[in-house]
Amino acid sequence: MEWIAVIGGKTRQFIQAVGDFACFASTAFGWIIRGPGSRAMRELLRQMFDMGTMSIPVVMITGAFIGAVLAIEAYPQFAAIGIASRLGSVIVVSVVKQTGPILTAVMLAGRVGGAMTAELGTMKVTEQIDALRAMACDPVRTLVVPRLLACIIMTPVLTVYSDALGIWGGWLIAVGVDGVRNYSFWHYAAAGTDMFTVNVGLIKSLIFGIVIASIACYKGFTCGNGARGVGRACTESFVASFILILLTNFIMAVMLNNFYNWFWPNQPSLL
């Protein structure tokens, strides 16, 4: 029954890791509620620039190509049943509600999450975090809070950029290549999109920002020794963030769709 002992040990380690992560995240949010402090606020501006401004090009390129691919794949199906003019609706709703927030979060998990984990992991390995404790500075308040706030603020902003370029990419292919009328594209896009759809995408991106920053910082604070430990923590950070992004998206899709059907049960289909 050696395999039972292995499974039991892995299960215990997983539960312990989840508990440690919950304590770590609650400590960070506790400092946000109590006030991050002037030092953390100064660091917040630098983190917002690194996470937000420096990520705009890659997010915009990703969004544009995803919107274009959606138009390429969807047009033959819509044209086959004679509703190619409604292509704008499905592109805009898909980009704003699903692909925009998810792909932005995945790109940030790779670019920003990995950088945060590597930076904090290096600080842990070189004992800079211990030095902060020795100087009576809470490392969570000093290091984690500005990164968490920056990711929460900038992820929805970057999602807006991704959505805008995704819609533009879909419009470019649908109108410029497939021959859909420009008026029809924007008419059905406007008819199929309401504020609830837009808010769903922004709410998702907000939660994704929390997931990315909290996991990245936690993995950085708990990484192993040496360069190998830092590299392993970066890999684990991205994998865990990616899985939780997909899981969170599924849970929120179910909850928000039920919420919509509960309050607006007689609304017509968006398409």
C-alpha positions in Angstrom: 0.0 0.0 0.0 2.9 2.3 -0.6 0.9 4.2 -3.3 -1.7 5.1 -0.7 1.0 6.7 1.5 2.3 8.6 -1.5 -1.2 9.9 -2.4 -1.8 10.8 1.2 1.5 12.7 1.5 0.8 14.6 -1.7 -2.7 15.5 -0.6 -1.4 16.7 2.8 1.3 18.8 1.0 -1.4 20.3 -1.3 -3.7 21.2 1.6 -0.8 22.7 3.5 0.2 24.8 0.5 -3.3 26.0 -0.1 -3.5 27.0 3.6 -0.2 28.8 3.5 -1.2 30.7 0.3 -4.5 31.7 1.9 -2.7 33.1 4.9 -0.2 34.9 2.6 -3.0 36.5 0.5 -5.1 37.5 3.5 -2.1 39.2 5.0 -1.5 41.2 1.8 -5.2 42.2 1.5 -5.1 43.1 5.2 -2.3 45.6 4.6 -4.3 47.0 1.6 -7.3 47.6 3.9 -5.2 49.1 6.7 -3.2 51.3 4.3 -0.1 50.3 2.2 2.0 53.2 3.4 3.9 55.9 1.5 6.8 53.7 0.6 4.5 51.1 -1.0 2.6 53.8 -2.9 5.9 55.1 -4.4 6.7 51.6 -5.5 3.2 51.2 -6.9 3.8 53.8 -9.6 6.9 52.0 -10.8 5.1 48.6 -10.8 2.2 50.1 -12.7 4.6 51.3 -15.4 6.4 48.0 -15.6 3.3 45.9 -15.6 1.0 48.2 -17.6 2.8 50.4 -20.0 5.5 47.9 -20.9 2.9 45.2 -21.6 0.7 47.3 -24.0 2.5 46.3 -27.2 2.3 42.5 -26.7 -1.3 42.7 -25.4 -2.4 44.7 -28.4 -0.7 42.4 -30.9 -2.2 39.4 -29.3 -5.7 40.9 -29.2 -5.5 42.0 -32.9 -4.5 38.5 -34.1 -7.1 36.7 -32.0 -9.9 39.0 -33.4 -8.7 38.3 -36.9 -8.6 34.6 -36.4 -12.1 34.7 -34.9 -13.4 36.4 -38.1 -11.5 33.9 -40.4 -12.9 30.9 -38.6 -16.5 32.2 -38.0 -17.2 33.7 -41.4 -17.6 30.4 -43.4 -20.0 29.1 -40.8 -22.1 32.2 -40.7 -22.1 32.6 -44.5 -23.2 29.0 -44.9 -26.5 29.7 -43.1 -26.9 33.2 -44.6 -26.2 35.3 -41.5 -22.7 36.6 -42.4 -23.9 40.2 -41.7 -24.2 39.2 -38.0 -20.5 38.4 -37.7 -19.8 41.6 -35.8 -22.0 40.5 -32.9 -20.2 37.2 -32.3 -16.7 38.7 -32.7 -17.4 41.6 -30.3 -19.1 39.5 -27.7 -16.5 36.7 -27.9 -13.6 39.2 -27.6 -15.1 41.4 -24.8 -16.5 38.6 -22.7 -14.0 35.7 -23.1 -10.9 35.9 -25.2 -9.8 39.4 -24.4 -9.7 38.9 -20.6 -8.3 35.4 -20.7 -5.5 36.0 -23.2 -4.5 39.3 -21.5 -4.3 37.4 -18.2 -2.3 34.5 -19.7 0.1 37.0 -21.3 0.5 38.8 -18.0 1.0 35.6 -16.1 3.9 34.8 -18.4 5.5 38.2 -18.7 4.6 40.0 -15.4 4.0 37.0 -13.1 7.3 35.3 -14.1 9.2 38.6 -13.5 7.6 39.1 -10.1 8.4 35.6 -9.0 12.0 35.9 -10.2 12.6 39.2 -8.6 11.1 38.3 -5.2 12.7 34.8 -5.4 16.1 36.4 -5.9 15.5 38.7 -3.0 14.7 35.7 -0.8 17.7 33.7 -1.9 20.0 36.7 -1.3 18.4 37.3 2.1 17.1 40.7 1.3 13.6 39.8 2.6 15.2 38.7 5.9 17.0 42.0 6.0 13.7 43.9 5.7 12.4 41.9 8.7 15.5 42.8 10.6 14.8 46.5 10.0 11.3 46.0 11.3 9.7 46.4 7.8 7.0 44.0 6.9 8.1 42.5 3.5 4.5 41.7 2.5 3.6 45.3 3.0 6.7 46.7 1.3 7.1 44.2 -1.6 3.8 42.4 -2.2 1.2 45.1 -1.7 2.4 47.5 -4.5 2.7 44.6 -6.9 -0.7 43.3 -6.0 -2.3 46.7 -6.4 -0.5 47.4 -9.7 -1.7 44.1 -11.1 -5.3 44.7 -10.0 -5.3 48.2 -11.5 -3.5 47.5 -14.8 -5.1 44.1 -15.8 -8.5 45.7 -16.6 -6.8 48.6 -18.4 -4.7 46.2 -20.5 -7.9 44.1 -21.2 -9.5 47.2 -22.7 -6.5 47.6 -25.1 -6.8 43.9 -26.0 -10.5 44.1 -26.6 -10.2 47.2 -28.8 -7.5 45.6 -31.0 -9.4 42.3 -31.1 -12.5 44.1 -32.3 -10.4 46.0 -34.9 -8.7 42.8 -36.1 -12.1 41.1 -36.5 -13.5 44.1 -38.3 -10.5 44.3 -40.6 -10.9 40.7 -41.8 -14.7 40.7 -41.8 -15.1 43.9 -43.8 -11.8 44.2 -45.6 -11.4 40.5 -46.6 -14.7 38.7 -46.3 -16.8 41.5 -47.7 -19.2 42.0 -44.8 -20.9 45.4 -45.0 -19.3 47.9 -42.6 -22.8 49.1 -41.4 -24.0 45.6 -40.8 -20.9 44.7 -38.8 -21.2 47.6 -36.4 -25.0 47.5 -36.3 -25.1 44.0 -35.0 -22.0 44.5 -32.9 -23.8 47.3 -31.0 -27.1 45.3 -30.9 -25.4 42.2 -29.4 -23.3 44.0 -26.8 -24.7 45.6 -23.7 -23.1 47.0 -20.5 -23.5 43.6 -18.7 -21.3 42.0 -21.4 -18.6 44.7 -21.0 -18.7 44.5 -17.2 -18.4 40.7 -17.2 -15.1 41.1 -19.1 -13.8 43.8 -16.7 -14.8 41.8 -13.6 -13.0 38.7 -14.9 -9.9 40.7 -15.6 -10.0 42.2 -12.1 -10.1 38.7 -10.6 -7.4 37.5 -12.9 -5.1 40.3 -11.8 -5.6 39.2 -8.2 -4.8 35.6 -9.1 -1.7 36.4 -11.1 -0.1 38.8 -8.5 -0.9 36.8 -5.4 0.4 33.5 -6.9 3.5 35.1 -8.3 4.4 36.9 -5.0 3.7 33.7 -3.0 5.9 31.6 -5.2 8.7 34.2 -5.0 8.5 34.3 -1.2 8.5 30.5 -0.9 11.0 29.5 -3.6 13.8 27.1 -3.0 17.5 28.0 -2.6 19.7 28.9 -5.5 19.1 29.7 -9.1 17.4 26.3 -9.6 14.9 27.2 -6.9 14.1 30.5 -8.5 13.7 29.0 -11.9 11.4 26.3 -10.6 9.3 28.9 -8.7 8.8 30.9 -12.0 7.6 27.7 -13.8 5.3 26.8 -11.0 4.0 30.4 -10.8 3.0 30.4 -14.5 1.4 26.9 -14.4 -0.6 27.6 -11.3 -1.7 31.0 -12.6 -2.7 29.5 -16.0 -4.8 26.7 -14.3 -6.5 29.1 -11.9 -7.3 31.6 -14.6 -9.1 28.8 -16.6 -10.8 27.5 -13.4 -11.8 31.0 -12.3 -13.1 31.8 -15.8 -15.3 28.7 -15.8 -16.7 29.4 -12.3 -17.4 33.1 -13.1 -19.0 32.2 -16.4 -21.5 29.9 -14.7 -22.2 32.4 -11.9 -22.6 35.5 -14.1 -24.7 33.7 -16.7 -27.0 32.5 -14.0 -27.1 36.0 -12.6 -28.0 37.4 -16.0 -30.8 34.9 -16.5 -32.1 35.5 -13.0 -32.5 39.3 -13.5 -33.2 39.4 -17.2 -34.9 36.0 -17.9 -36.8 37.2 -21.1 -34.0 38.9 -22.9 -33.5 37.8 -26.5 -30.4 36.1 -27.7 -27.4 38.3 -28.2 -26.9 36.8 -31.7 
